[in-house]
Amino acid sequence: YARPLADDRRSLLAALGRALLAHGDTTAARETLARAADGWWNPALMAELAHMHVAARDVAAAARLGARLAVDPSTSPMTRDSLAAAGRRALGPAG
């Protein structure tokens, strides 16, 4: 029971973050999106949150979520490659 309730809460926080972004309140959006990312791993939600973090100009948060998505076994190879390329563009090449 707790997990579905938490997922619903996080989905609502993501929707609130999206609305705050649309309204131009990036500070509140960033805080809300960070709260939406807490909890159980949900690849679809995390991908959505990563895109919203980019829109909120929070590249570090987007990169953290992208890195987690890139190593998730459920992420498709094409998406994994795209995430890796985006990470290299944002952070530079590894080592």
N, C-alpha and C positions, 0 to 999 in steps of 0.2 A: 504494500500500500504506500509506503513512504517514497519509493522510487518514482512511481507515476505522478505523485503529487509534486515531488521535487522537479521532475521534468516539465510539468505544467507551469510551475513557478518560473523556471528558467526561460521557458518560451515566452511567458508574459514579460519578463525582464528584457528579453531580446526585442520584443515588439515595442516596449517603452523606449529602449535605447534607439531604435529606428525612428520613432516619433520625435525624440529629442534631437536627433541628427537633422531630421527634416525641418525642425523648428530653428535650427542653428545653434543649439546649446550643446556644443561639443564637450565641454567639461562634464556636465551631468551625463551626457551620453557615454563618455568613456567610463565613468564610475559605474553606471548601470550595466554596461556591457561586461565589465570585469566581474560584477556580481553574477551575471548570467553564465559566465564560464566556470564558476565554482560548482563542484559536485561531480557526479558520475560522468564518464566520458560518453559523449554522443557526437559521432563524427559529422552528421548532417548539421547539427546546431553549431558545432565548432567552426565548420566551414563558413556558415552564415555570419557568425560573430567575427571571424577573421576579415571578411569583406567589409563589415561595418566598421571595424577598427581602422581599416585603410581609409574609409570615407571620413572617419573622425580624426585622421592624420596621426593615429597612434600606431606607427610602423612597428615599434618594438612589440606591442601586444599582438599585432597581426603576425609578426614573424614567429613569436612563441607558439601560437596556435598552428601556424603553417608547418613548423618543425614537427610538432606532435602529429599532425595529420599525415605528414610525409612518411613517418615510420609506422603508421597504423596499418596492420595487415589488410584491413578492409578497404583501404584507399586503392583505387585503380592505378595501374602503372602510368597511364597518361597523366592523371592528376598528380601523382607523385613526382613525375618529371617536371610538370609545370610548377609545382610548389618549390622544388629544388632550384629551378631557374630563377624564380621570384626571390627566393632567399639569397641566392648569389648576387642578384642585382641590388638587393637592399643592404646586404651585410658584407659583400665582397667574398672572394673565394676562400675556401677553407685552408688553414694552415700554411 
